[in-house]
Amino acid sequence: MTPHDLWFFLPLGYLVTVAIETPVLLFGLSTRHPPSRRLFAGLWLTACTYPVVVLVLPLLFGDAARVSYLIVAETFAPLAECVLFYAAFHDRTVVPHAPLWRDFVAITAANLVSFGLGEVFNASGWFGLLN
């Protein structure tokens, strides 16, 4: 894919990814976060990592095996999003760390769900650019 193709795909892919991941975050993030923060997380976390996954990594991996790209991209996205979420919203006064781990699991699950559905879309040719 050319950089032009990647830039063309970015807005559509972002919207689809947000539509998939945000409901997971709305229900999965710990209840100490108000619904407005959960919704914000669905928009913001993807906005931070999606350009790297869609614009930067494909160009870095070029003709390398797709599986190499997927391993790096699908490790980078949830890890970076967990770090960002922690930096922005971690409350050091909360002694039990269970809510924090629940947040990390929810963020990782959201990314896994969007990855899985993205693979289904890719296999079916629904996006048209990813084949």
N, C-alpha and C positions, 0 to 999 in steps of 0.2 A: 504494500500500500504506500502511496505517496503521502507526503505531509499534507497536501491539499485534501486528500481523501480523509485523513485523520481529523483535520480541522472541520471538515464537512460533517463527519460523524459525531463529533464532540457534543453538540447541543442535544441531539436526539438521544444519544447514549446516556448523557447526564440525566435527562428527564426520565428515561425508562429506569435507570438505576435508582434514582430518588424514589420513584413510584414503587419499586420493589423493596428497597431497604427501609424506608421511613415507617411503614406499618410494623415491621419487625422491631424497630427501635421504639415506636410508640408503646408496644406491648411488652417489650423485653427489658428496656432500661429500668433500673430500680425506681420504686415509687417515691423515693425522696426527690426525684426530679419532676417538676411540674410538667404537664402536657406541652406547654409552650416550649420548654427547653428540649423535650424529646423531639418535637417537630423541628426545631431549629437544628438539632443534631443531625437529623436526616438530610437537611439541606446543606449544612455547613461542612460536615465531615466529608461527604462525597465531593463537595466543591474543592476541598483541599487536596484530595488524593486522586480524583478522577483525571485531571489533566496529566498527571505523571503517568498514570496507567495507560491512558489513551494516546497521548502525544509524545512523551519522552521514551518510555520503555520500548514501544514497537520500533522506534528508530535506532535505539541502542542495540537491540537484538537482531535487527535486520533480517538476514537470511538464516539465522540460527533456528534450531528446532522450536516449534511453537510451545512445546512442553516446557522448555527452559524459560521462555517469556512468562508463561502462566504461573510457574512456580514462584518466580520473583515478584510478579505483579500481585498475585493472590496472597503472598506473604507480606509484601510491603503495605498494601491497602489496610488490612485490619490492624496491623502493628502500628502504623502511623496514626490511624484513627484512634486507637486506644491511648496512645501517648498524647495526642491533641486533646481528647476528651478529659483525660486525667489532669493535664495542665490547666485546662479551662474550668473544670467543675469539681475537682476533688476537694472534699471538705475534710480537712485534717482533724476536725473535732469529732468526727464520727469514728468511734473506737472499733466496732465490729467492721471487718473489711468485707463482709459478705456482699453489701451493696456494690462495692467497687468491682468485685469479681463478677457479679451479675451483669454489671455494665459492660465489662470486657467480653463476656460470653455473648451478650446481645449484639455488640458491635461485630464480633467475629461471625455470629450466626447470620446477621444481615448481609455481610459480605459473601458468605458461603451460598446463601439463597440467591443473591444476584448473580454470582458466578455460575451456579447451576442453571438458572434460567437463561443466562447469557449463552451458555453452551448449547442449550436446547434451541434458542433463537438462531445461533450460528449454524447448527447442524441442519436446521430447516431452511436456511437461507433467508430468514425473515428480514434481517437487516440489509442483506445484499452486499455489504462492504466487507464482511468478515471472512468470506470464503477465499 
